[in-house]
Amino acid sequence: MSEPGGVFLRTRIQEMNGVPVITLEGEIDLSTSAKFKETVYEIIESGRKDIVIDLNGLEFMDSTGLGVVVAALKKTRMEGGSIKIVCSKRNIMKVFTVTGLDKVFSIYDNLQRCLDD
């Protein structure tokens, strides 16, 4: 699943507690963000309103990845849904805190805590 330059993104979708959980591994940047967007939008367009996105397998995410998450949040909110983020990695969390989006999203440090909430 390598992209040019050795960047890769692996996505896995599983149903947990009745909610689709997207688990990401690798990197989200300009070369992989389209794959991430396609995955998220397929779930939303299938009628699912609430989604969990687990970012703990990411090594890197830039503003294009953040843009996908924000667009997905807008799309789910229009349907009365929500997106919860799972992330405990400092370098990924920094993207949310620097932009102030840590105040917009419900962010959890682990998947179980997120699903229990």
C-alpha positions in Angstrom: 0.0 0.0 0.0 2.9 2.3 -0.5 2.4 5.5 -2.3 5.1 7.4 -4.2 7.9 8.3 -1.9 7.2 5.4 0.5 4.2 7.1 2.2 1.4 4.6 3.0 -2.0 4.7 4.7 -3.8 1.6 5.8 -7.5 1.8 6.7 -9.5 -0.7 8.6 -13.2 -0.5 9.4 -14.9 -2.5 12.1 -18.2 -2.4 13.9 -17.8 -1.9 17.7 -20.7 -1.3 20.0 -22.9 -0.6 17.0 -20.6 2.2 15.7 -18.2 2.0 12.7 -14.6 2.5 13.9 -12.0 3.6 11.3 -8.5 2.6 12.3 -5.7 4.3 10.5 -2.1 3.3 10.2 0.7 5.1 8.4 0.6 8.7 7.3 -2.0 11.1 6.1 -0.7 13.8 3.7 -1.6 15.1 0.3 -0.8 11.7 -1.3 -3.0 9.6 1.0 -5.7 12.0 2.1 -8.0 11.0 -0.8 -8.0 7.4 0.4 -9.0 8.5 3.9 -11.7 10.8 2.6 -13.1 8.0 0.4 -13.3 5.7 3.4 -15.0 8.2 5.7 -17.5 9.4 3.1 -18.5 5.8 2.1 -19.5 5.2 5.7 -21.4 8.5 6.0 -23.2 7.9 2.7 -24.2 4.4 3.8 -26.4 6.2 6.4 -24.1 5.9 9.4 -24.3 9.1 11.5 -21.9 8.4 14.3 -18.3 7.4 13.5 -15.1 6.8 15.6 -11.8 7.6 13.9 -8.8 6.0 15.7 -5.6 7.9 14.9 -3.3 6.0 17.2 -1.7 4.0 14.4 -0.7 7.2 12.5 2.9 8.3 12.4 2.1 11.7 10.7 -0.9 13.8 9.8 -0.8 17.1 8.1 -3.4 19.7 7.4 -4.9 17.8 4.5 -5.8 15.0 6.9 -7.2 17.5 9.3 -9.3 18.9 6.5 -10.8 15.5 5.8 -11.7 15.1 9.5 -13.3 18.6 9.6 -15.3 18.0 6.4 -16.5 14.6 7.7 -17.6 16.3 10.9 -19.6 18.9 9.0 -21.2 16.2 6.9 -22.2 14.0 9.9 -23.5 17.0 11.9 -25.8 17.8 9.0 -27.3 14.4 9.5 -27.5 14.8 13.3 -24.4 12.6 13.9 -21.0 13.0 15.4 -17.3 12.0 15.0 -15.2 11.0 17.9 -11.5 10.9 17.7 -9.1 8.4 19.4 -5.6 9.8 19.7 -2.9 9.7 22.3 0.1 10.5 20.1 1.5 13.9 20.9 2.6 14.8 17.3 -0.9 14.0 16.0 -2.7 15.8 18.9 -0.5 18.9 18.2 -2.3 19.3 14.9 -5.6 19.5 16.7 -4.4 21.7 19.6 -2.6 24.2 17.4 -5.7 24.7 15.3 -8.1 24.8 18.3 -9.9 21.8 17.0 -9.3 19.9 20.2 -12.2 22.0 21.5 -14.4 21.0 18.6 -13.9 17.3 18.6 -14.5 14.8 21.4 -11.0 13.3 21.6 -10.1 10.2 23.7 -6.8 8.7 24.6 -7.9 5.1 23.9 -10.6 3.3 22.0 -12.3 1.6 24.9 -12.8 4.9 26.8 -14.3 6.4 23.6 -16.7 3.5 23.1 -17.7 3.6 26.8 -18.6 7.3 26.7 
